[in-house]
Structures are given as C-alpha cells and as structure tokens.
Amino acid sequence: MIRFTTYALLPLAALIGASCSVTSAAQNATAPAQSTELPENAPLDPSLKNIPATVGRANLTPSAPPFAITQTGQFVSPFAIAFLPDGRLLVTEKPGHLKLRATDGSVAEIAGVPATAQVGQGGLLDVAIAPDFAASKRIYLSYSEPRAQGSSLALATAILGATALEKLQVIWRAGSDGPGGQFGANIAFAPDGQSLFLSSGERQRFTPAQDPDQALGKILHLTLDGKPAPGNPMASAGGVRAATWSTGHRNPYGLAFDSAGRLWEIEMGPKGGDELNLILPGKNYGWPIVSNGDNYSGQPIPDHPSRPDLEAPKLWWNPSISPGGLIIYSGTLFPAWKGSAFIAALSGEALIRVTLNGAAAAPADQWKMDMRIRDIAQAPDGAIWLLEDGKGEHGRLFRITPKG
C-alpha cells in the first residue's frame, strides 16, 4: 500500500510551509519511487462521530426527455468535446486521438497530440479553446502522461493547424507520479479570459487530497502559461500551494462559471456521495475525511455534517449518478433553461438539470437517456450536444434541440 502523510485539517490559507514545484518537467523527473498498490478505504478517524446528511439530496425519479435528440457522429472511447467559434467541434478520444468534426459532419484526425498513459480512466482527456482563439488558434489539452514511475496529469497548449497541432508545449504537471486513475482533468477559463482553472483528481490514493504539497485532489488556478495565478489563497507560499484554489476533492470532472462569475464543480464521489459544489477560494471540501457516500468495500465514511468546518456540497446524489461533464446554459434555443446547470450522468444514464439561484442550487429534472453520458457542451447556436461514454467505436455524439 502506498504510504501518504496525513495532514491535520487546518484552514487552507494557514497551510504555509515547504512545498514542491510542479511547473516544469525537470522539477518532476526525480519523484520518489512508489508502490503500485492503492489503498482500499479512506482513512477512518475513530473519534469522529457521524452526523447524517439530511438536506441537499438531489436524486429524482427519471422522466422522459422533452427535447429532440439527433445522432451526429460516432467516436472511439471519447472523453470531451469543445466547440470552435465557427461551429466546428474538437473531440478527444482516450486512446490518444484528437478529432475535428466539420459543420458538414465530416471528421478528420489532428496529428501531433502528446503521448498518453492508458491507465484507469486516463488517456487524452479534456480539450478547451483559448479565450483568444480567434486570433491565436490556441487550444489546451489535459491528459495522463507516461512517466518513469507511473503517470501524471499534464496540461499542454498548442496551435491548432489545418491537420496537426503546432508548437505543442507542456505547461504544467501534477507531479506525484505513480499509480491510479481518476485524473479529473477538466479545464475552465476565468470569465475575464486571463487565467484558467484545472481540476486534479486524487488518483484513488485518498490522502493526497488533504496534502497541501501534492497537486492531487485539488482545483488549481493557473495563468494561461501554466504558472500559479496571482491572487491565489497561498500565492506567496510557492510550489503547489501557490497554485491551489481549493482542496479536499476526490474526482472533479466538471467545472463551469455562471453568469455572475461563480465557479461550480461536479465531483464523482465513492459509493454514493456525488457532489455539486460551489467552489470558493481557500476552502477545503473534505475528501476523504467526510463524504455523503461510503467506501466501495462498504466501510462507512462520516457524512459532511460531521465536520461543519469543511465546505459541504450544495447538492449530492446517493445512489450515485457518476457525473461527467457540466455546463451552465446561456443560449437562446431553450430560454426557460437559461442559467440552469446541466450535468452529464454516466452510471445514472441521464441528463440532469439543476436550477441555480445565487449561491443556492435545486434539482429540477433528471431525464432518462438510456446511455452513459460522458460530456456535454453548448454549441454556438444554443443547441446542447452530448457525448456518449462508449467503449470501442460506440461513443456516439448527439445534438439536442427543442421539439417541433
């Protein structure tokens, strides 16, 4: 079993001290050797009395979809989709392929993607379009990178050419090379377009989520070239701490900003306990100390109310829905849904709508889709597109529009 240090749960801004940098390949090349075994359960604090969660459960009875859905493509083990301003669509495939779907439905492969480690839920993961894409043609890719002692989440940027990526550069690495899946890897640009947020999963290792010197189980706030963003809660601390925006996350799969600039996150819990969180700077979201789910072994984990000093989710799902992507709708095709959050559900085989009212969230709809939905995106025309989590060549792409 991997040995990780367990840290006392201090307020994040108080965790100032020695740290390791994660901003260059050289700084990560000498990571210590680690076991390939992963712990089975979250560490249990026998002194912590469980206080059950009684509010915020968001499971709804599934209903029939009220919209038209049209298949528009099919891909191999796809993970993420991102629209270009002209309506073309980039699709990542976990085996290490980047596809470009033209507006006429034709698909071409873009060469020059980085090598990926095919481990757990790893591979070529998220793709995001730079805020200044119209001028720069720059995109961002997150992926599981092969390392000498396992794998690591990495973030790269490149120029999107006609048939290949150009000037590919790795701008950030998580470090803590080793075993485990659940990379997180979602990219969201700040509303002003001057920085980005990156979700980093704890790689099925539990305790790194509470270790301020590991970039696992965190949401990072970075400059567009991968450095710690100015103004972060621990900006003066250096290393991982300087880049950390929030901590205590398990496997954060979706990040999206609402129209008021609030950052929302959807997070895959253990056995139950999937979460919708409002992400605030310097907050600790509790994993693996608390969760509204349990270990897969059946061993309980104290619910969030057991530690009121830790940030609780706005909504949670038990049984699990296994959330994938997240958007906050801003289009005009579905005017009644403007401002709602839409959540892709994998094991839940559903599309879920949540209403947002300031810092509050409420479940609204859970539409039965009869497929595992991996990602979701809003097209320039306001249509909603869904990506199926299909193995092999069974990852279908769909477009949602109003009926009639």
C-alpha positions as CSV (number, residue, x, y, z in Angstrom):
1,M,0.0,0.0,0.0
2,I,1.2,3.5,-0.8
3,R,2.2,5.4,2.3
4,F,1.0,9.0,2.3
5,T,1.3,11.6,5.1
6,T,-2.0,12.6,6.7
7,Y,-2.2,16.3,7.5
8,A,-4.3,17.9,10.2
9,L,-7.2,19.7,8.6
10,L,-6.2,23.3,9.1
11,P,-7.8,26.2,7.1
12,L,-6.2,26.1,3.7
13,A,-4.7,29.6,3.9
14,A,-2.9,28.5,7.1
15,L,-1.1,25.6,5.4
16,I,2.1,27.6,4.6
17,G,5.4,25.9,4.5
18,A,7.8,23.9,2.4
19,S,6.4,22.8,-1.0
20,C,7.5,21.3,-4.3
21,S,7.1,22.9,-7.7
22,V,5.0,21.4,-10.4
23,T,5.7,23.8,-13.3
24,S,8.5,22.1,-15.2
25,A,9.5,18.6,-16.3
26,A,12.9,18.8,-14.6
27,Q,11.2,19.5,-11.2
28,N,9.1,16.4,-11.5
29,A,11.7,14.0,-13.0
30,T,13.1,12.9,-9.6
31,A,9.9,11.9,-7.9
32,P,10.5,9.1,-5.4
33,A,9.6,5.5,-6.3
34,Q,6.1,4.4,-5.1
35,S,4.3,1.1,-4.7
36,T,1.8,0.1,-7.4
37,E,-0.8,-0.8,-4.7
38,L,-3.6,1.5,-3.9
39,P,-5.4,1.8,-0.6
40,E,-8.9,0.3,-0.4
41,N,-10.6,2.6,2.0
42,A,-10.5,6.2,3.2
43,P,-8.6,6.7,6.5
44,L,-11.0,6.4,9.3
45,D,-10.9,8.7,12.3
46,P,-12.5,6.7,15.2
47,S,-13.0,9.8,17.2
48,L,-15.2,11.4,14.6
49,K,-18.9,10.8,15.3
50,N,-21.1,10.5,12.2
51,I,-23.8,13.1,11.8
52,P,-26.0,12.1,8.9
53,A,-26.6,14.5,6.0
54,T,-30.4,15.3,5.9
55,V,-30.6,18.1,3.3
56,G,-29.3,18.5,-0.3
57,R,-30.0,15.0,-1.7
58,A,-30.8,15.6,-5.4
59,N,-31.9,12.2,-6.7
60,L,-35.1,12.5,-8.8
61,T,-37.4,10.0,-10.5
62,P,-36.2,9.9,-14.1
63,S,-38.6,11.3,-16.7
64,A,-38.8,11.2,-20.5
65,P,-36.7,13.8,-22.3
66,P,-38.8,16.8,-23.5
67,F,-36.5,17.6,-26.4
68,A,-35.5,16.2,-29.8
69,I,-32.2,14.3,-30.0
70,T,-30.3,13.6,-33.1
71,Q,-27.2,11.5,-33.5
72,T,-24.4,13.5,-35.3
73,G,-21.3,11.3,-35.1
74,Q,-19.6,8.3,-33.5
75,F,-16.1,8.1,-31.9
76,V,-13.8,5.6,-30.2
77,S,-13.8,5.9,-26.4
78,P,-14.3,9.6,-26.5
79,F,-13.9,11.8,-23.4
80,A,-14.5,15.5,-24.1
81,I,-15.9,17.9,-26.7
82,A,-15.3,21.6,-27.3
83,F,-16.8,23.9,-30.0
84,L,-14.7,26.3,-32.1
85,P,-16.3,29.7,-32.7
86,D,-17.3,28.7,-36.2
87,G,-19.2,25.6,-35.1
88,R,-16.6,23.0,-35.8
89,L,-16.1,20.6,-32.9
90,L,-13.0,19.1,-31.3
91,V,-13.4,15.6,-29.8
92,T,-10.8,13.8,-27.7
93,E,-10.5,10.0,-27.7
94,K,-8.9,8.5,-24.7
95,P,-6.7,6.1,-26.7
96,G,-4.8,9.3,-27.8
97,H,-6.6,10.8,-30.8
98,L,-7.9,14.3,-31.4
99,K,-10.7,14.6,-34.0
100,L,-12.1,17.7,-35.7
101,R,-15.7,17.4,-36.8
102,A,-16.6,19.9,-39.5
103,T,-20.0,21.6,-39.7
104,D,-21.0,19.2,-42.6
105,G,-20.4,16.2,-40.3
106,S,-17.1,15.1,-41.8
107,V,-14.4,14.1,-39.3
108,A,-10.6,14.5,-39.7
109,E,-7.8,13.5,-37.3
110,I,-5.5,16.1,-36.0
111,A,-1.9,14.9,-35.7
112,G,0.7,15.8,-33.2
113,V,-1.0,15.0,-29.9
114,P,1.2,14.2,-26.9
115,A,1.8,10.6,-25.8
116,T,-0.7,9.4,-23.2
117,A,-0.7,6.8,-20.5
118,Q,-3.6,4.3,-20.9
119,V,-4.3,3.7,-17.2
120,G,-7.5,3.7,-15.3
121,Q,-9.7,6.5,-16.6
122,G,-6.6,8.0,-18.2
123,G,-5.6,8.9,-21.8
124,L,-6.3,12.0,-23.8
125,L,-8.8,13.8,-21.6
126,D,-10.1,17.4,-21.8
127,V,-9.8,19.9,-24.6
128,A,-10.5,23.6,-24.2
129,I,-10.4,26.5,-26.7
130,A,-8.3,29.5,-25.6
131,P,-10.3,32.7,-24.9
132,D,-8.3,34.4,-27.7
133,F,-8.6,31.5,-30.2
134,A,-9.9,33.7,-33.0
135,A,-6.5,35.4,-33.1
136,S,-4.2,32.8,-31.6
137,K,-5.7,29.4,-32.8
138,R,-4.5,28.1,-29.4
139,I,-6.1,25.1,-27.6
140,Y,-5.4,23.4,-24.3
141,L,-5.3,19.6,-23.7
142,S,-5.2,17.7,-20.4
143,Y,-4.0,14.1,-20.4
144,S,-2.4,11.3,-18.4
145,E,1.3,11.5,-19.2
146,P,3.5,8.4,-19.1
147,R,6.3,9.0,-16.5
148,A,9.2,6.9,-15.4
149,Q,7.4,5.9,-12.2
150,G,3.8,5.7,-13.4
151,S,1.8,8.5,-14.8
152,S,0.8,12.1,-14.0
153,L,-1.8,14.6,-15.0
154,A,-0.4,17.1,-17.5
155,L,-1.6,20.2,-19.2
156,A,-0.4,21.2,-22.7
157,T,-1.1,24.0,-25.1
158,A,-0.7,24.1,-28.9
159,I,-1.7,25.9,-32.0
160,L,-4.5,24.2,-34.0
161,G,-3.3,23.8,-37.5
162,A,-5.3,22.5,-40.5
163,T,-4.2,18.9,-40.0
164,A,-1.8,18.9,-37.0
165,L,-1.0,20.6,-33.7
166,E,1.9,23.0,-33.8
167,K,4.2,24.3,-31.1
168,L,2.9,21.8,-28.5
169,Q,4.2,22.7,-25.1
170,V,3.6,21.0,-21.7
171,I,2.9,23.9,-19.3
172,W,2.0,22.1,-16.1
173,R,2.4,18.7,-14.5
174,A,0.8,17.5,-11.3
175,G,3.8,15.5,-10.1
176,S,3.3,12.8,-7.5
177,D,3.9,10.3,-10.4
178,G,2.6,6.9,-9.7
179,P,-0.4,4.6,-9.9
180,G,-4.2,5.2,-10.0
181,G,-6.8,6.6,-12.3
182,Q,-9.3,9.4,-11.7
183,F,-7.3,12.3,-13.1
184,G,-10.1,14.9,-13.0
185,A,-8.5,17.0,-15.8
186,N,-11.3,19.5,-16.5
187,I,-10.3,22.9,-17.8
188,A,-12.3,26.1,-17.4
189,F,-11.2,29.6,-18.2
190,A,-11.8,32.5,-15.9
191,P,-14.6,34.9,-17.0
192,D,-12.0,37.6,-17.9
193,G,-10.1,35.1,-20.0
194,Q,-6.8,35.9,-18.3
195,S,-6.3,32.6,-16.3
196,L,-7.6,29.1,-16.1
197,F,-8.8,26.6,-13.6
198,L,-7.9,22.9,-13.7
199,S,-9.4,20.1,-11.7
200,S,-7.0,17.4,-10.5
201,G,-8.3,14.1,-9.1
202,E,-6.6,12.3,-6.1
203,R,-5.8,9.3,-8.3
204,Q,-7.6,6.7,-6.0
205,R,-5.0,7.5,-3.2
206,F,-7.3,9.3,-0.8
207,T,-4.9,11.3,1.5
208,P,-3.2,13.5,-1.2
209,A,-6.4,15.4,-1.3
210,Q,-5.5,16.8,2.1
211,D,-1.8,17.2,1.5
212,P,-1.0,20.8,0.6
213,D,2.2,19.9,-1.1
214,Q,0.6,17.5,-3.6
215,A,-1.4,18.8,-6.6
216,L,-3.9,15.8,-6.3
217,G,-7.4,16.3,-5.1
218,K,-7.2,20.0,-5.8
219,I,-8.6,22.7,-8.1
220,L,-5.7,24.7,-9.4
221,H,-5.8,28.3,-10.6
222,L,-3.1,28.9,-13.2
223,T,-2.0,31.6,-15.6
224,L,-2.5,30.9,-19.3
225,D,1.1,29.6,-19.4
226,G,0.7,27.2,-16.5
227,K,2.1,29.2,-13.6
228,P,0.4,29.9,-10.3
229,A,-2.1,32.7,-10.8
230,P,-1.6,35.9,-8.8
231,G,-4.1,36.4,-6.0
232,N,-4.4,32.7,-5.1
233,P,-5.1,32.0,-1.4
234,M,-1.5,30.9,-0.9
235,A,0.2,32.8,-3.7
236,S,3.2,33.7,-1.6
237,A,3.9,30.1,-0.5
238,G,5.4,28.9,-3.7
239,G,5.1,25.4,-5.3
240,V,1.8,23.5,-5.3
241,R,0.4,25.7,-2.5
242,A,0.8,28.8,-4.7
243,A,-1.3,27.2,-7.4
244,T,-4.0,25.8,-5.2
245,W,-7.5,27.4,-5.3
246,S,-9.4,24.7,-3.3
247,T,-8.6,21.3,-1.7
248,G,-10.2,18.2,-0.5
249,H,-11.6,16.9,-3.8
250,R,-12.0,13.3,-5.0
251,N,-12.5,13.2,-8.7
252,P,-13.8,16.6,-10.0
253,Y,-15.0,16.0,-13.6
254,G,-16.8,19.3,-14.4
255,L,-16.1,23.0,-14.0
256,A,-18.2,25.9,-15.2
257,F,-18.8,29.5,-14.4
258,D,-22.2,31.1,-14.1
259,S,-23.1,34.5,-15.4
260,A,-22.2,36.1,-12.1
261,G,-18.7,34.6,-12.2
262,R,-19.3,31.9,-9.6
263,L,-17.4,28.7,-10.2
264,W,-19.4,25.4,-9.9
265,E,-17.9,21.9,-9.9
266,I,-19.4,18.4,-10.2
267,E,-17.5,15.7,-8.4
268,M,-17.7,11.9,-8.5
269,G,-17.9,10.5,-5.0
270,P,-17.2,7.0,-3.8
271,K,-20.1,4.6,-3.5
272,G,-22.7,7.4,-3.5
273,G,-21.9,10.9,-2.5
274,D,-21.5,12.6,-5.9
275,E,-21.5,16.3,-5.4
276,L,-22.3,19.7,-6.9
277,N,-20.1,22.2,-5.2
278,L,-19.8,26.0,-5.3
279,I,-16.0,26.5,-5.4
280,L,-14.7,29.2,-3.2
281,P,-11.0,30.3,-2.8
282,G,-9.2,28.6,0.1
283,K,-12.0,26.3,1.0
284,N,-11.5,22.6,2.0
285,Y,-14.2,20.3,0.6
286,G,-13.5,17.5,3.0
287,W,-12.5,14.4,1.0
288,P,-11.5,11.8,2.2
289,I,-12.4,12.8,5.8
290,V,-16.1,13.3,5.0
291,S,-18.5,12.2,2.2
292,N,-22.2,11.6,1.8
293,G,-21.2,8.2,0.3
294,D,-19.2,5.2,1.6
295,N,-16.2,3.2,0.6
296,Y,-16.7,0.6,-2.2
297,S,-15.9,-2.0,0.5
298,G,-18.9,-0.9,2.4
299,Q,-16.9,0.7,5.2
300,P,-18.7,4.0,6.1
301,I,-17.3,7.5,5.7
302,P,-18.7,10.2,8.0
303,D,-21.2,12.5,6.3
304,H,-20.4,16.1,5.7
305,P,-22.3,17.5,8.7
306,S,-19.8,15.5,10.9
307,R,-17.3,18.2,10.1
308,P,-19.1,21.5,9.7
309,D,-15.8,23.4,9.4
310,L,-15.4,21.8,6.0
311,E,-17.3,23.0,2.9
312,A,-20.4,20.9,2.2
313,P,-21.8,20.3,-1.3
314,K,-24.8,22.3,-2.4
315,L,-26.4,19.1,-3.8
316,W,-25.4,15.4,-3.6
317,W,-26.6,12.1,-5.1
318,N,-26.9,8.8,-3.3
319,P,-27.2,6.4,-5.1
320,S,-24.5,7.6,-7.5
321,I,-25.2,9.2,-10.8
322,S,-21.4,9.2,-11.7
323,P,-21.3,12.7,-13.1
324,G,-19.3,13.5,-16.2
325,G,-19.3,17.0,-17.8
326,L,-21.0,20.2,-16.7
327,I,-22.3,23.3,-18.4
328,I,-24.3,26.3,-17.3
329,Y,-26.6,27.1,-20.1
330,S,-26.5,30.6,-21.6
331,G,-28.2,30.1,-25.0
332,T,-31.5,31.1,-26.5
333,L,-32.8,27.8,-28.0
334,F,-34.1,26.8,-24.6
335,P,-34.9,30.2,-23.0
336,A,-36.7,28.6,-19.9
337,W,-33.4,26.9,-19.1
338,K,-31.1,29.9,-19.3
339,G,-28.9,29.9,-16.2
340,S,-29.5,26.2,-15.4
341,A,-26.7,23.8,-14.8
342,F,-26.7,20.6,-16.9
343,I,-24.9,17.5,-15.7
344,A,-23.9,14.5,-17.7
345,A,-24.5,11.3,-15.8
346,L,-22.6,8.1,-16.5
347,S,-24.0,5.3,-14.3
348,G,-27.2,7.3,-13.9
349,E,-27.6,7.2,-17.7
350,A,-29.3,10.6,-17.5
351,L,-29.1,14.3,-18.3
352,I,-29.7,16.3,-15.2
353,R,-30.9,19.9,-14.9
354,V,-30.3,21.9,-11.7
355,T,-31.5,25.5,-11.2
356,L,-29.1,28.0,-9.7
357,N,-30.2,31.0,-7.6
358,G,-27.1,32.9,-6.5
359,A,-25.2,30.5,-4.3
360,A,-28.1,28.1,-4.0
361,A,-28.9,25.1,-6.2
362,A,-32.0,22.9,-6.5
363,P,-32.7,19.7,-8.5
364,A,-35.1,20.3,-11.4
365,D,-35.1,17.5,-13.9
366,Q,-33.5,14.1,-14.4
367,W,-34.1,12.9,-17.9
368,K,-33.7,9.2,-18.7
369,M,-31.3,8.9,-21.7
370,D,-30.6,5.1,-21.6
371,M,-26.9,5.7,-22.2
372,R,-23.8,6.7,-20.3
373,I,-23.2,10.4,-20.9
374,R,-19.6,11.4,-20.7
375,D,-19.5,15.1,-21.7
376,I,-21.8,18.0,-22.6
377,A,-21.3,21.2,-24.5
378,Q,-23.3,24.2,-25.7
379,A,-22.9,24.9,-29.4
380,P,-22.6,28.5,-30.8
381,D,-26.3,28.3,-31.9
382,G,-27.5,27.3,-28.4
383,A,-28.1,23.6,-29.1
384,I,-26.8,21.2,-26.4
385,W,-24.5,18.4,-27.5
386,L,-23.9,15.2,-25.6
387,L,-21.1,12.7,-25.8
388,E,-21.7,9.1,-25.0
389,D,-19.2,7.2,-22.9
390,G,-19.0,4.2,-25.3
391,K,-16.2,1.6,-25.3
392,G,-14.5,0.9,-28.6
393,E,-16.4,2.6,-31.5
394,H,-19.6,3.0,-29.6
395,G,-19.1,6.6,-28.3
396,R,-21.9,8.4,-30.1
397,L,-22.4,12.2,-30.4
398,F,-25.8,13.7,-30.1
399,R,-27.4,17.1,-30.7
400,I,-30.4,18.3,-28.5
401,T,-32.9,20.8,-29.9
402,P,-36.4,21.8,-29.0
403,K,-39.2,19.6,-30.2
404,G,-41.4,20.8,-33.1
